Amino acid sequence: MSDEEDKSSGPGPWTIRDVPHDIRSIALKLAKKEKMTTAQWLERTIREKVKSDRQKGTALATTSKPIINLTSANTVLDMMERLHRMGVEMPESMKKQALTLIRACMNDVKQGKDNVLPAQKEVIQEPVGSPTE
């Protein structure tokens, strides 16, 4: 059977958006070398990669939302308060964003997430009423 007959009897060319032609050619050659269809070869290769990453402890994807830094949130809210005291009218969208920020911080605290930067943890406060030199 010639290459021409093979092309006419088999499925047409395959594409995956943004996968370059040279990569597709490599996948086709490797699949043919292992006497597999391209779909079978891709499935097996992807499954092997996932299994390898899991064994290494590599996260495939993060599903958690980022923790909001309390200091940064406090700075934003202080700035909004100062603008309000100066008589600047806040747009409704900004008010909603501030409420969303506060809710997110509260949820993080409820869940026990650590929202304090390492530099903030290092600040040593002297006990109240202790003598200073």
Secondary structure, DSSP 8 states (H G I E B T S, - for coil): --HHHHHHHS------TT--HHHHHHHHHHHHHTT--HHHHHHHHHHHHHHHHHHHT--S---S-----HHHHHHHHHHHHHHHHTT----HHHHHHHHHHHHHHHHHHHTT---S-HHHHT-----TT----
